[in-house]
Amino acid sequence: MLNLAEKKKLPLYTKDSTKLLNINDRKLNEYNNGGLLKFKPYIEDKVLNQSKDFGYNLNKIEGRIFHNNSAPTKRIKESNDFKEALIKNKEDILKGKNFTERFTNYGNNTKSNLHNAFGSVDFLNSGTDKQENLHLYMFDTCDFNKGENAKVEAGRRQMLKGGLKGHFTIHDIIVTKQELDEIWNK
């Protein structure tokens, strides 16, 4: 995610994703047959709120949707942190509610990089399909909130100077009924 903020070209990482020019890009509205439309007011409010310290124009904040088959989405889905989030938020998921999760910081241990890549994320619950597969959109903003820790503060200073560019990401995650049963019945 930091590489995206640095505007680096990452063809392998961004393969199987859709670049959005801003929150009003028609590709957001059309993605997954309009599946994100019901979340657009929430996404817009969060992007605006998280970027207010940096003076960004909402129509100039880029985004990226990582498709269900993208390497980043697959890594998230396979991580123990993601599976633990599903267990912890089972009741909200079953009620069709959105939920927020903060990934664990393992320090220098390389057990998981989700904390460093995302920190806190929102899971937008799109419910289940006819095959009872769960559809979630993991939403995050690159924002470097004030007062979190030294690493975040360093990123914040870079964003204030223009060295990093704020953006938002959406990871389209489909958890099959079988996968969900295995996670919840562990």
C-alpha positions, 0 to 999 in steps of 0.5 A: 500500500505504501508503494501505491502512495509513492505512485510506483508502477507495480504491474504484478501487484496491481494486475487484476485490479481496476484503477479509479480516478476518484470516488465518482469514477464510473468504474466504481459505479459499474463494478460487479454490476453496481455491487458497490453502489450501496456503499458509495455514500459510506466510502465517500464520507470516509475518504473525505474524513480521512483526507481532510488534514491533507487538503485533498480535493475529493475528486482527485483522490485515486482508488483501486479495486483489487478483484477477487482473483488478484494476488493481494486479495488472495493473500488477505483471504488466506491470512490467519488475521482475516480468518480471525476477523471472520470468527470475531465478527460472525454475528455481524456477518450473519446479520448482514452488518458491516464491521471494522477490524484492526489487524494485529501488530506482530512487531518484527515478527513476519507472521503477518503484514496486514497490520503494516499494510492496512492497520484498521479496515472496514469490511462492507458486507454485501451478503451471500449469493445463491450458493451461500458464498459470502461477499465482502469488500475490504475498504481502506484509506491511505491516511496516516492518522495523527498520533498513532506511532512513529512510523505512521507519523513519518508517513504523515509528514511525507503526505503533508509534504506531498511525498506520498499521495493519499488513496483508497483501496477496495478488496473484493473478497468472496469466501465460499460456503465451504471455506466459511464453514471450515473457519467458523467450525474450527 
